Amino acid sequence: MQAAPVRATVIPTVTNTLRAVESLLLGGGQRTARRNAWTAVLEDRRRARDRADSGYVPEREAVAARRSKAT
C-alpha cells in the first residue's frame, strides 16, 4: 500500500491578497506610484522616530545660538 500523495496548499497572506486585488484594479504605473508613496511615508515616519529618539529639536538650537550671540 502506498502513501497518499501530499498536496502543498498555499494559504494566501493578507499582503499577497491585497497585491492581487491591486494588480487587477490598478495599472502598472499607478501601482508603482502607490508603493513609492507608501515607502516614502514609512521612511518619513522612521526619520521622525529617529529625531525624537535622539532628542534633536531645531528650535532649541536656534534659541541657544541667539543666546550665545547676545552674551
N, C-alpha and C positions, 0 to 999 in steps of 0.2 A: 504494500500500500504506500502510495506516495503522499507527501505532504501537499496541502493545498498551496497554490502559488500566493505569494504575499503581494498585495497591492499597496503601493505607496500613495496614500491620499494626502493631498496638499490642502491645508486649510488656509484660505487667503487671510492675510492680515488686514487690518483696517487701512493701513497705508497703501497696500497694494490694491485694495478695492477702490479707494479714493482715486488713485492714479489711473486705474482702468476707466472709471467714470469720467475723470478729467480728460483722458485721451479721446473719449467718444464725443464729449461736448465741445472741447476747445481745439482750435488748430494748433499746429506745432509752435508757431510764433507766440501765441498767447500763453501757451503752457510754459514756454521758456521764460517769458517775461514775468509770469506769476511766480515761478520758482526763484528767479533772480530777486524779485521784490521781497519774497519771504526770507531769503538768505540775508538780504540787507537788513531786514527788521531784526533778525536774530543776532546779527553782528552788532547792530546799534545797541541792543539790549546787553550784549556781552561787554561792550565798551563802557556803557553806563554802570554796569555792576563793578567792573574793574576800577572805574573812577571812584565809586562810592567806597569800595574796599580800601583804596589807597589813601582816602581822606583828602584827595585833591579837590580844592574848591578855588576856581579862578578869582572870585570876588575877594577872597581873603588875601590873595597875593597882591591884588591891586590896592587894597587898603593898606597893607604892610608897606608897599612901595611909596604910597603917598605920605605915610607917617615918617618913613626914613628920610624923605626929601624935606619934610617940614622941620626936622630937628637938626 
